[in-house]
Amino acid sequence: MNEIYSSEEPERAQIDASAGPALIEFGNAWCGHCRAAQPLIADAMSGHAAVRHFKIADGPGRPLGRSFKVKLWPTLIFLDAGAEVARLVRPESSNEIKYALLKIDPVSS
């Protein structure tokens, strides 16, 4: 699991062409909802080493977040081979994140 929001974001075409399971987390370090979600995400990601975690600092005019129509933070996008399988906005429990992760990584490590 990535600990720091990256100000550098991959191109949408790179995401769409990616292989395997991935989680894109849109948010920002100063966002209270994002900070509150961190232990939930960490707990859920435990045992899912195969899932690539992109932690993207989002904001107005950021192209990747706009391409996914992100409105609130944190927004978690669960992808399998570049296709969106599930989405969570402001998750309130690690169980809902775990359930979404199982959709993209059914055999956790």
Secondary structure as UniProt FT lines:
FT   HELIX           12..16
FT   STRAND          21..27
FT   TURN            29..30
FT   HELIX           32..45
FT   TURN            46..47
FT   TURN            49..50
FT   STRAND          52..57
FT   TURN            60..61
FT   HELIX           63..67
FT   TURN            68..69
FT   STRAND          75..80
FT   TURN            81..82
FT   STRAND          83..89
FT   HELIX           94..104
//
